[in-house]
Every structure is written in structure tokens, then in C-alpha cells.
Amino acid sequence: EQIDEITFQVRNGYRLQKIASEPLIHWPVVVDWDEAGNLIVVESGGVASPIAEHNKEALHRIVRLTDDDRDGDFDSRKVVVDRLPFT
């Protein structure tokens, strides 16, 4: 699948780096780091119609991504909370 190119402008002294992608992460909505440097991700379960019926399936989750070898790329995932509604 072809993905359109996106360009970014980054201030001097900073860099932009991909640290996680599929199959490690799916439909990310919100991300943040915890105190241990893990990436906490709220993942959407996708979108279907009608949305109210789809939300009853509680397909959303929170996962923790861990950089096991500390090379800057996340290596493993653990589902921390599953079956969340999207409200």
C-alpha cells in the first residue's frame, strides 16, 4: 500500500525518528511516555458504521510499548487495559 509522503520542519538540534509501527502498534489515538521510558498508547479498535453500535463492542485498548534493548526503537507490547468503549 502506498502511503502519501508527509514533510515536517524540525528545529535545529532536534530530529524526527520513527520508533514504532505495525505490527507493534495499531490505530494510535493518544501516546505518552511513562516514568520508565515506555510508550503508553491508546489504540482505537477501528471505525465501523453505525458508530454507536461499533462502540458497544468495546474494541479499544491501552498498550505499553517497551524498548527492550534500549536502542531507541520499541520492541515489545503488552495490553494493559482491553475492551474499552470509545465515548
Backbone as CSV, one residue per row, in Angstrom:
resi,resn,N_x,N_y,N_z,CA_x,CA_y,CA_z,C_x,C_y,C_z
1,GLU,0.840,-1.176,0.000,0.000,0.000,0.000,0.884,1.238,0.000
2,GLN,0.599,2.159,-0.885,1.346,3.414,-0.987,0.821,4.414,0.044
3,ILE,1.711,4.979,0.806,1.353,5.992,1.801,1.876,7.330,1.309
4,ASP,1.022,8.352,1.341,1.442,9.673,0.914,2.572,10.184,1.787
5,GLU,3.504,10.879,1.169,4.636,11.440,1.904,4.191,12.655,2.702
6,ILE,4.670,12.741,3.915,4.387,13.876,4.791,5.718,14.533,5.116
7,THR,5.777,15.836,5.060,7.012,16.528,5.395,6.828,17.303,6.702
8,PHE,7.917,17.426,7.431,7.931,18.134,8.710,9.107,19.100,8.711
9,GLN,8.961,20.177,9.442,10.083,21.061,9.717,10.432,20.883,11.188
10,VAL,11.709,20.611,11.459,12.156,20.341,12.817,13.217,21.368,13.185
11,ARG,13.099,21.927,14.374,14.070,22.925,14.836,15.476,22.348,14.870
12,ASN,16.447,23.211,14.676,17.848,22.797,14.783,18.091,22.154,16.146
13,GLY,18.834,21.067,16.150,19.135,20.358,17.386,18.153,19.247,17.707
14,TYR,17.052,19.162,16.957,16.067,18.104,17.160,16.043,17.200,15.935
15,ARG,15.530,15.983,16.123,15.377,15.092,14.988,14.061,14.335,15.117
16,LEU,13.543,13.922,14.022,12.303,13.162,13.970,12.666,11.730,13.607
17,GLN,12.183,10.769,14.394,12.564,9.372,14.197,11.362,8.475,14.440
18,LYS,11.115,7.525,13.544,10.058,6.536,13.759,10.544,5.548,14.818
19,ILE,9.740,5.367,15.878,10.148,4.494,16.977,9.245,3.272,17.120
20,ALA,8.112,3.273,16.421,7.200,2.129,16.478,6.279,2.167,15.265
21,SER,5.920,1.001,14.768,4.979,0.892,13.653,4.305,-0.473,13.728
22,GLU,3.368,-0.717,12.811,2.717,-2.023,12.766,3.757,-3.101,12.512
23,PRO,3.651,-4.246,13.068,2.508,-4.786,13.816,2.545,-4.490,15.319
24,LEU,3.501,-3.679,15.756,3.627,-3.377,17.190,2.535,-2.437,17.684
25,ILE,2.033,-1.586,16.821,1.038,-0.585,17.209,-0.032,-0.509,16.129
26,HIS,-1.293,-0.318,16.548,-2.422,-0.290,15.620,-3.331,0.885,15.946
27,TRP,-3.645,1.700,14.986,-4.607,2.792,15.130,-4.369,3.639,16.391
28,PRO,-3.171,4.210,16.571,-2.910,5.019,17.771,-3.764,6.287,17.784
29,VAL,-4.261,6.618,18.958,-5.075,7.824,19.140,-4.335,8.835,20.004
30,VAL,-3.788,8.362,21.128,-3.055,9.207,22.074,-1.833,8.425,22.543
31,VAL,-0.699,9.124,22.677,0.510,8.479,23.196,1.160,9.364,24.251
32,ASP,1.880,8.735,25.168,2.637,9.457,26.181,3.687,8.495,26.734
33,TRP,4.711,9.024,27.358,5.740,8.204,27.973,5.472,8.085,29.460
34,ASP,5.778,6.923,30.039,5.697,6.780,31.487,7.070,7.082,32.092
35,GLU,7.178,6.996,33.412,8.414,7.377,34.105,9.578,6.443,33.779
36,ALA,9.297,5.248,33.254,10.351,4.296,32.909,10.784,4.396,31.439
37,GLY,10.173,5.327,30.699,10.526,5.483,29.284,9.732,4.609,28.339
38,ASN,8.730,3.900,28.848,7.841,3.118,27.989,6.857,4.054,27.297
39,LEU,6.385,3.652,26.133,5.396,4.432,25.400,4.021,3.856,25.703
40,ILE,3.143,4.666,26.268,1.777,4.252,26.587,0.888,4.750,25.455
41,VAL,0.133,3.842,24.852,-0.646,4.161,23.655,-2.106,3.771,23.857
42,VAL,-2.998,4.710,23.560,-4.418,4.390,23.479,-4.669,4.042,22.017
43,GLU,-5.131,2.823,21.779,-5.384,2.360,20.417,-6.879,2.274,20.145
44,SER,-7.280,2.743,18.983,-8.648,2.607,18.531,-8.858,1.193,18.013
45,GLY,-10.055,0.700,18.137,-10.402,-0.597,17.575,-10.837,-0.486,16.136
46,GLY,-10.710,0.709,15.564,-11.140,0.928,14.189,-12.470,1.650,14.148
47,VAL,-12.991,1.820,12.964,-14.244,2.549,12.782,-15.164,1.723,11.895
48,ALA,-16.378,1.583,12.330,-17.390,0.896,11.528,-18.698,1.665,11.661
49,SER,-19.611,1.355,10.821,-20.882,2.062,10.818,-21.993,1.089,11.203
50,PRO,-22.975,1.450,11.980,-23.105,2.740,12.658,-22.176,2.819,13.871
51,ILE,-21.616,3.967,14.107,-20.596,4.148,15.130,-21.106,3.796,16.524
52,ALA,-22.361,4.095,16.833,-22.900,3.781,18.164,-22.897,2.280,18.410
53,GLU,-23.235,1.497,17.408,-23.210,0.040,17.541,-21.778,-0.477,17.653
54,HIS,-20.903,0.102,16.860,-19.494,-0.296,16.885,-18.891,-0.048,18.271
55,ASN,-19.223,1.076,18.879,-18.676,1.422,20.199,-19.121,0.439,21.288
56,LYS,-20.274,-0.183,21.118,-20.747,-1.164,22.105,-19.849,-2.386,22.159
57,GLU,-19.068,-2.625,21.101,-18.181,-3.778,21.063,-16.933,-3.587,21.921
58,ALA,-16.664,-2.367,22.367,-15.524,-2.055,23.248,-14.223,-2.650,22.697
59,LEU,-13.831,-2.217,21.521,-12.660,-2.750,20.837,-11.377,-1.975,21.105
60,HIS,-11.446,-0.930,21.897,-10.306,-0.055,22.117,-9.474,-0.552,23.299
61,ARG,-8.197,-0.139,23.343,-7.309,-0.665,24.384,-6.197,0.325,24.699
62,ILE,-5.531,0.076,25.817,-4.312,0.803,26.178,-3.183,-0.211,26.190
63,VAL,-2.089,0.112,25.496,-0.936,-0.793,25.451,0.315,-0.076,25.922
64,ARG,1.264,-0.857,26.412,2.570,-0.336,26.816,3.612,-0.915,25.873
65,LEU,4.349,-0.025,25.177,5.440,-0.443,24.309,6.745,-0.268,25.069
66,THR,7.617,-1.272,24.970,8.876,-1.263,25.701,10.038,-1.393,24.727
67,ASP,11.075,-0.601,24.970,12.327,-0.682,24.208,13.243,-1.629,24.975
68,ASP,13.114,-2.919,24.697,13.805,-3.944,25.479,15.324,-3.830,25.426
69,ASP,15.882,-3.494,24.262,17.344,-3.440,24.120,17.894,-2.015,24.193
70,ARG,17.018,-1.047,24.506,17.406,0.361,24.711,18.140,0.966,23.515
71,ASP,17.692,0.597,22.293,18.310,1.169,21.091,17.508,2.322,20.497
72,GLY,16.400,2.702,21.159,15.586,3.814,20.678,14.376,3.388,19.878
73,ASP,14.261,2.095,19.562,13.103,1.556,18.861,12.365,0.617,19.805
74,PHE,11.047,0.738,19.846,10.257,-0.115,20.733,10.161,-1.521,20.156
75,ASP,10.308,-2.525,21.029,10.422,-3.916,20.611,9.240,-4.791,20.997
76,SER,8.583,-4.502,22.106,7.517,-5.382,22.577,6.327,-4.563,23.055
77,ARG,5.183,-5.234,23.093,3.947,-4.583,23.521,3.227,-5.457,24.520
78,LYS,2.534,-4.802,25.431,1.685,-5.504,26.390,0.369,-4.740,26.476
79,VAL,-0.731,-5.446,26.328,-2.044,-4.826,26.502,-2.243,-4.626,27.995
80,VAL,-2.433,-3.368,28.396,-2.587,-3.015,29.805,-4.065,-2.972,30.186
81,VAL,-4.886,-2.421,29.309,-6.340,-2.357,29.513,-6.995,-2.712,28.176
82,ASP,-7.954,-3.620,28.209,-8.609,-4.080,26.993,-10.106,-3.849,27.108
83,ARG,-10.775,-3.887,25.956,-12.235,-3.786,25.864,-12.764,-2.462,26.398
84,LEU,-12.151,-1.364,25.958,-12.610,-0.031,26.344,-13.630,0.489,25.349
85,PRO,-14.681,1.152,25.807,-15.583,1.841,24.886,-14.930,3.142,24.440
86,PHE,-15.335,3.653,23.328,-14.828,4.938,22.848,-15.950,5.934,22.953
87,THR,-15.923,6.724,24.010,-17.024,7.673,24.244,-16.535,9.080,24.244
